[in-house]
Amino acid sequence: MVDEQRQELQDEEAIVEQEQGAAAQDEDLLARIAGLEEQLAAAQDQALRAAADVQNARRRAEQEVTKAHKFALERFANDLLAVVDSLERGLELSSDDDPALKPMRDGMELTLKLFADTLERYHVVAVDPHGEPFNPDLHQAMTMEERDNVEPNTVIKVFQKGYTINERLLRPAMVVVSKAGAGQSGGSINEQA
């Protein structure tokens, strides 16, 4: 009987050892699972960050391409403005009453209209601020004149039209701005020009 009891005791000890070994293995497995879950979370986070970086880079590239398309003609359009200015000055200086100059004036007017239509088609728009309040973002004040009959800081003469391309300033309008006359009290021009 003692042998049987010893055998049972040994069997129970073996079972306890197996259970302890299994528990240790379970702990190892749980630790490995926790480590793998952490690695998976880190890898998912890295993948999300990489996807966000790619999306941001794509969006920046698209914006740069859009800007390049929008403003690619800026330098070329700026060069054409000198031709438009020359045509306008030629029309200003030539007499409308002289019948000998009429065909030339008509041709210049048609050419000027063609230029203006072409520039407008490419979103180059004239800034002709005569009679408007002075805006230092669009106008360049060349001089100021005292005027009693006009509000101070009003554009009273335009030396040269300004232009915008896609709502961005291409060239400021060169203007004369009114200031308060002796009989008026008024503010002064914004000196940012």
Secondary structure, DSSP 8 states (H G I E B T S, - for coil): -HHHHHHHHHHHHHHHHHHHHHHHHHHHHHHHHHHHHHHHHHHHHHHHHHHHHHHHHHHHHHHHHHHHHHHTTHHHHHHHHHHHHHHHHHHHHS-SS-TTTHHHHHHHHHHHHHHHHHHHHTTEEEE--TTSB--TTTEEEEEEEEESSS-TTBEEEEEE-EEEETTEEEE-EEEEEEEE-TT-------TT-
